[in-house]
């Protein structure tokens, strides 16, 4: 057991020493507050250090040990620095990693620039790869803790004109499944979060065609079945129960089952719905 851990809590979300990427807004911020509510300490990581610091200040006002660090999760050297300095910043070994940072990208295949593909891959997929690469060995050696990787229902939904985003989230889901297998029996739990629509800043911070942006804005307000705080709370509890898959909304769970039961029907239905919306 690492220094600073007198006794392992019963659940990894309780009294955690958490590293949370994308903690400056949206689901990441909600994770930070929920970890704090459960008695944990938080290292708020965000590419926008000012936003991360604002969250950390709010948490400290509540009596939580919280610090902020600016970091581009797609940059290997910056993530290596994060992994090396997380324990000193938190004051004890890391027990929980939430790879949440993500960006949105939309448009038809062949029209989305390769530059945008690389941008999306660097944040959404390489950011999670870096987080797992550097922190999974630490948790395995500790023999306790958890990793939450924020994927999306896009990992299996395969919506048209979202290829780059879908591919990155499918990669995050596959990485989570593999990591869960590798860490079986080590005391480290893995949960892949796959939400559908959750009101966040991802649309405003993403790169989507204007018509896609307008639709996404509308969906955020009209079709969201849950909010970021609920998602964070439910996901941390799912991690405690050892659940690999967390689909917090009923529409995501229905799509998950439909695609596995009747994949050809699912693909046809998605394609027809896309054509109807495009007309």
N, C-alpha and C positions, 0 to 999 in steps of 0.2 A: 504494500500500500504506500502511495507516494507521500512525501512530506506535506504537512498541512491538512491531511485527511485523517482525522482521528478515528472516524467510523464511517463506513460506507452507508449512505442512506438506502432505504428500501427500494426507492425508485430513482432512475437517472435524472428525472426532471426536478427532483427535490434537492434543494441546497446545492444546485449545480454551479460549477465554474464554467460559464458558457462563452463560446466564441460564436457570434452571430454576424454573418455577412449580409450586406444590404439592410443593415439595422436602422438606417436613417429615415425610413418611411415604410408604409404598407405593411405587409405580413411580417417583415423583419422587425419592424418597430413593435408590432404586437407581440412577437415572440419575446422581445427584450423585456417588455412589461410583465408578461406572464411568467417568465423565468424569475424575475424579481419578486413577483407575488408569491412564488413558491419557495422563497428564501434563498435564491441564488445570487451570484455575482455575475456581471455581464461585461464582456469586451465588445463594444459596439463598433463594428467594422463597416465602412462604406467608402465608396470612391469619392463621395462628397463628405469630407471630414467635418465640415461645419454642421451638416445635418446630423452626423453621428454624435458630435459633441453636444448638440441640443438635446438629443435623447438621453445621453449619459448624464447631463446636468439635471434633467427631470428625474431620472432614477436616483441620483444622489440626494435630491431633495426629499425623496421618499425613504431615505435611510439605506439604500442599496449601494454596495461597492460597484461602481460602474466607471469604466474608462472608455475613451474613444480612440480610434486609429483610422487614418485614411489609408485605403488600400485598393488597388485595382486587382480584383481576383483573377483576372486573365493573365496577369504578369507573374511569371514563375518566381522571380527574385523577390517581389513584394510579398508573395504568399509564403516564401521560405522565411522571410524576416518576421512575418506574423507568427508563424509556427514556433520560431525560436524565442520570441518575446512575449507570447501569450501568457505563459506561466508567471514570469516576473510581474507583468502588468496586472494579472488577476490575484497574485499573491499566493497561489496554490496551483496544483496541476489541473489542466483542463479536463473536465469530465463530460462536457457536452459540446458538440459542434453542430451548428445549423447552417448548412450551405444554402443560403436563400437568395443571394444576389442574382438578378436576372433582368433581361431586356426583351422587348417585343420587336418582332420583325415580320412584315407581311408583304405579299406580292406574288405574282405568278412566277413559276420556275422559268428561268431564261431571261426574265426582266429584272429580278432582284440582282443587284450587282454582286460580284464575288467579294468585293470589299465589305459589303454589308453581311454577306455570309460569314466571313472571317470574324467580323465584329461580334455577331451573335454567337458564334461558336466559342469565341474566346471567353465571353462572360458566362453564358448559360451552361456550357459543357466543360470547357477547360477550367473555369472557376471551381466547379464541383470536383473535377478530377484533382486539381491542386489541393483542395480542402481535404479530400480523402487521402491523397498520397502523403501529405505531411502529418495529418492528425491521427489517422487510423492506427499507425504503429505506436503512437504515444498511448492511445487508449487501450490497445491490445496489451502493451507492457504494464499498464496500470491495472488491467484486469477488471475494469468497470467503466460504465458510462454509456454514451449513445451518440449516434450521428443521425441527424434528420437532413435528408436531401430534398429540396423543394423542386419537384418535377412539375407536372401539370397533366390534366386530362388530355392535353395535346399529345402526350407521349403515346397514346393509343387511339386518339380521336381522328387523326389524319385529315383534318379539315383542309379543303383546297385553299390555295394562295397563302398557306402558312408553312411551307415546306421547311424553311430553315429553323423556325421555332419548333416545329414538330420533331425534326431530327434531333435537335439538342436535347429536348425533353425526353425523347425515347432513349437517348444515350444515358441520361441521368437515371432513368428507371432501370436500365440494364446494369449500370454500374452499382446501383443500390442492391439489386438482387444478387449480384456476384459478391459484393462485399458482405452481405448478410450470410451467404454460404461460407465464405472464408473465415468469418469471425464467430461462427457457431461454436458454442462451448467456451468462449473466451470471457464471457460476462459483459460484452459490448453489444448493445442492441442497435438495429438499423431500422429506420422508417422512411419510406418514400411518400412524400405528400403529393397528391394529384388532384388539385382543385379544378373546378371549371371557372365560373366567373366570380371574382372577388374584387370589390372596389379598391384599387390601388393606383399608383402613379405610372404604371407600366405603359399605358397608352400614350400619355403625354411625353414620357421619356424614351419611347420606342421610335422605330422607323417603319411607319405604315403608310400605304397610299391613303389619300384623304378620304375616299369613300369607305375604306376599311376603318380608318380612325373614327369617322362619324358613327359607324355601326358599333364599334367597340365601346365608344363613349355611351351610346344608348344602352348597350347591354349591361354596362357597369351599373346603371341606375335602374333599369327596368327588369333585368333578369337575374340579378344576383340573389342567390338563395341563402347566403350567409355573409358575414363580414369578417374582416381580418382578425379581430379579437377572438371570435368564435373558432376560427380555423386554428389559430395558435393554441388555444386551450385544448381543443379536441385532439390536435396532433401530438402535443406533449403527453397527454393521457394515453394515446395510442402507443407511443414509444414505451411508456411505463408497462403497458400490457404485452409488449413484445410483438406488436403488429407491424409487419413489413409494409403493407399497403394501407394508406390512409386516403380514402375518397370521401371528403366531408359532405358532399352534396348528392342528392338523390339523382339528379340528371347525369352526373358522372358515373355513379354506380350502375345506372341503367345502361349507359353506353358501354361500359366495361363488360357487362354480362352479354349484351346483344352482340358485340363484336366477337366474343369468344364462342357463343352458341351458333351464330349464323354470320360468319365473316363476309361472305359474298353479298348477302342481303344488306348488311351494314354498309359496305362500300358503295353499293348501288344507291342506297337511300341518301348517303352523304352527297354523292355526285348529283342526284336529282335535286336535292335541296339547294345545292350550290347553283345549278343552272336556273332554278326558279328565282333565286335571289338576284342573279346576274341579269335576268331579262327585265 
